[in-house]
């Protein structure tokens, strides 16, 4: 605690240039990430299929993959610049204090006096901020969905579904955000300098609660879960779960195809009662053995304790964030430099603190990706030892082709951005030998125009 107090006193100096510092951090991170994107763009200009995939990927599919990758990269350059300009404009034109003042006046005019305190004010401020951010990001979201993804045959959303999803998301934000913010702010107000302990416990409990209720209450608002039909796939998955002593309660199929041909599989639930969810697109485009191999990989994460470890790491990260926040929460110079001279709202302090923390979070992101890639290799090896070497390799290659995913990557870009190893690294680790048989049915010529989504 003494160290935290000394750090707080060091940072809380009059005329400390917080604005310049945060803008400098933001611009520095932006330039670094754009540099990495430029390096990746050079890789996306290659015209030769990687050697490990020569027997499986046609030149036509590879060219489409590279075209798609370059199109996404160009869009990323524009979106990144747009986001950076927004960030600088918000700081330069004092948007935060102006929005805080406007929402305060709005609250005074429409709400009873007992609802005009800092907590109510913060809730109205955050909800207004969410709507502004959504409006600013709407053009790029529309372009990405209905122009870029549409051009490569990936988009399955209709304008009606796009708007409906947006309205549902806003409805959830307006339902969930107020009680969560009220709890967050009440804990900080009532627990003094030790608030970070209680805040951490509050967030940890909230995460467990959301993990439990999300698939039951929120997911059905956007997608339909149906029991997996009886057949070979269901029998194979149930046998695998029994072999691994996985507490399988139910097998579901999700209608992911209503938005895209995104292929995936995952599990959720309490430690003693789990549910497996398989995307309908994965079942449609893969053999039952390949789907089972995918689930062997996913259950490998469970069996090896990866999900528990990642949850534990996330809790350490959250505790570290709240501990550092306790250093900034009473930093008068931080508030003053951003136009909050008379008021020091907690939520404003947390937003500004998050901006100041960005460089450190960049380092943490890199470390988390290193851990995640290591876990992916281990889960692949787990599936291989179960006898799914060929099936998993086949599924990985098919998904790569169907998704037109990047087939090669700059090492710096991959280290910073990728939570999964690239395909060639995974195939090498699986000790897979090219056979030329996986795609000889030419399925890629039809499904490559329909599928999109992240790798396993």
Secondary structure in CASP SS format (residue, H / E / C, confidence):
PFRMAT SS
TARGET T0000
AUTHOR 0000-0000-0000
METHOD secondary structure of the structure
MODEL  1
X C 1.00
X H 1.00
X H 1.00
X H 1.00
X H 1.00
X H 1.00
X H 1.00
X H 1.00
X H 1.00
X H 1.00
X H 1.00
X C 1.00
X C 1.00
X C 1.00
X C 1.00
X C 1.00
X C 1.00
X H 1.00
X H 1.00
X H 1.00
X H 1.00
X H 1.00
X H 1.00
X H 1.00
X H 1.00
X H 1.00
X H 1.00
X H 1.00
X H 1.00
X H 1.00
X H 1.00
X H 1.00
X H 1.00
X H 1.00
X H 1.00
X H 1.00
X H 1.00
X H 1.00
X H 1.00
X H 1.00
X H 1.00
X H 1.00
X H 1.00
X C 1.00
X C 1.00
X C 1.00
X C 1.00
X C 1.00
X C 1.00
X C 1.00
X H 1.00
X H 1.00
X H 1.00
X C 1.00
X C 1.00
X C 1.00
X C 1.00
X C 1.00
X H 1.00
X H 1.00
X H 1.00
X H 1.00
X H 1.00
X H 1.00
X H 1.00
X H 1.00
X H 1.00
X H 1.00
X H 1.00
X H 1.00
X H 1.00
X H 1.00
X H 1.00
X H 1.00
X H 1.00
X H 1.00
X H 1.00
X H 1.00
X H 1.00
X H 1.00
X H 1.00
X H 1.00
X H 1.00
X H 1.00
X H 1.00
X H 1.00
X H 1.00
X H 1.00
X H 1.00
X H 1.00
X H 1.00
X H 1.00
X C 1.00
X C 1.00
X H 1.00
X H 1.00
X H 1.00
X H 1.00
X H 1.00
X H 1.00
X H 1.00
X H 1.00
X H 1.00
X H 1.00
X H 1.00
X H 1.00
X H 1.00
X H 1.00
X H 1.00
X H 1.00
X C 1.00
X C 1.00
X H 1.00
X H 1.00
X H 1.00
X C 1.00
X C 1.00
X H 1.00
X H 1.00
X H 1.00
X H 1.00
X H 1.00
X H 1.00
X H 1.00
X H 1.00
X H 1.00
X H 1.00
X H 1.00
X H 1.00
X H 1.00
X H 1.00
X H 1.00
X H 1.00
X H 1.00
X H 1.00
X H 1.00
X H 1.00
X H 1.00
X H 1.00
X H 1.00
X H 1.00
X H 1.00
X H 1.00
X H 1.00
X H 1.00
X H 1.00
X H 1.00
X H 1.00
X H 1.00
X H 1.00
X H 1.00
X C 1.00
X C 1.00
X C 1.00
X E 1.00
X C 1.00
X C 1.00
X C 1.00
X H 1.00
X H 1.00
X H 1.00
X H 1.00
X H 1.00
X H 1.00
X H 1.00
X H 1.00
X H 1.00
X H 1.00
X H 1.00
X H 1.00
X H 1.00
X H 1.00
X H 1.00
X H 1.00
X H 1.00
X H 1.00
X H 1.00
X H 1.00
X H 1.00
X H 1.00
X H 1.00
X H 1.00
X H 1.00
X H 1.00
X H 1.00
X H 1.00
X H 1.00
X H 1.00
X H 1.00
X H 1.00
X C 1.00
X H 1.00
X H 1.00
X H 1.00
X H 1.00
X H 1.00
X H 1.00
X H 1.00
X H 1.00
X H 1.00
X H 1.00
X H 1.00
X H 1.00
X H 1.00
X H 1.00
X H 1.00
X H 1.00
X H 1.00
X H 1.00
X H 1.00
X H 1.00
X H 1.00
X H 1.00
X H 1.00
X H 1.00
X H 1.00
X H 1.00
X H 1.00
X H 1.00
X H 1.00
X H 1.00
X C 1.00
X C 1.00
X C 1.00
X E 1.00
X E 1.00
X E 1.00
X C 1.00
X C 1.00
X C 1.00
X C 1.00
X H 1.00
X H 1.00
X H 1.00
X H 1.00
X H 1.00
X H 1.00
X H 1.00
X H 1.00
X H 1.00
X H 1.00
X H 1.00
X H 1.00
X H 1.00
X C 1.00
X C 1.00
X C 1.00
X E 1.00
X E 1.00
X E 1.00
X E 1.00
X E 1.00
X E 1.00
X E 1.00
X C 1.00
X H 1.00
X H 1.00
X H 1.00
X C 1.00
X E 1.00
X C 1.00
X C 1.00
X C 1.00
X C 1.00
X E 1.00
X E 1.00
X E 1.00
X E 1.00
X E 1.00
X E 1.00
X C 1.00
X C 1.00
X E 1.00
X E 1.00
X E 1.00
X E 1.00
X E 1.00
X E 1.00
X E 1.00
X H 1.00
X H 1.00
X H 1.00
X H 1.00
X H 1.00
X H 1.00
X C 1.00
X C 1.00
X H 1.00
X H 1.00
X H 1.00
X H 1.00
X H 1.00
X H 1.00
X H 1.00
X H 1.00
X H 1.00
X H 1.00
X H 1.00
X H 1.00
X H 1.00
X H 1.00
X H 1.00
X H 1.00
X C 1.00
X C 1.00
X H 1.00
X H 1.00
X H 1.00
X H 1.00
X H 1.00
X H 1.00
X H 1.00
X H 1.00
X H 1.00
X H 1.00
X H 1.00
X H 1.00
X H 1.00
X H 1.00
X H 1.00
X H 1.00
X H 1.00
X H 1.00
X H 1.00
X H 1.00
X H 1.00
X H 1.00
X H 1.00
X C 1.00
X C 1.00
X C 1.00
X H 1.00
X H 1.00
X H 1.00
X H 1.00
X H 1.00
X H 1.00
X C 1.00
X C 1.00
X C 1.00
X C 1.00
X C 1.00
X C 1.00
X C 1.00
X C 1.00
X H 1.00
X H 1.00
X H 1.00
X H 1.00
X H 1.00
X H 1.00
X H 1.00
X H 1.00
X H 1.00
X H 1.00
X H 1.00
X C 1.00
X H 1.00
X H 1.00
X H 1.00
X H 1.00
X H 1.00
X H 1.00
X H 1.00
X H 1.00
X H 1.00
X H 1.00
X H 1.00
X H 1.00
X H 1.00
X H 1.00
X H 1.00
X H 1.00
X H 1.00
X H 1.00
X H 1.00
X H 1.00
X H 1.00
X H 1.00
X H 1.00
X H 1.00
X H 1.00
X H 1.00
X H 1.00
X H 1.00
X C 1.00
X C 1.00
X C 1.00
X H 1.00
X H 1.00
X H 1.00
X H 1.00
X H 1.00
X H 1.00
X H 1.00
X H 1.00
X H 1.00
X H 1.00
X H 1.00
X H 1.00
X H 1.00
X H 1.00
X C 1.00
X C 1.00
X C 1.00
X C 1.00
X C 1.00
X C 1.00
X C 1.00
X C 1.00
X H 1.00
X H 1.00
X H 1.00
X H 1.00
X H 1.00
X H 1.00
X H 1.00
X C 1.00
X C 1.00
X C 1.00
X C 1.00
X C 1.00
X H 1.00
X H 1.00
X H 1.00
X H 1.00
X H 1.00
X H 1.00
X H 1.00
X C 1.00
X C 1.00
X C 1.00
X C 1.00
X C 1.00
X C 1.00
X C 1.00
X C 1.00
X C 1.00
X C 1.00
X C 1.00
X C 1.00
X C 1.00
X C 1.00
X H 1.00
X H 1.00
X H 1.00
X H 1.00
X C 1.00
X C 1.00
X C 1.00
X C 1.00
X C 1.00
X C 1.00
X C 1.00
X C 1.00
X C 1.00
END
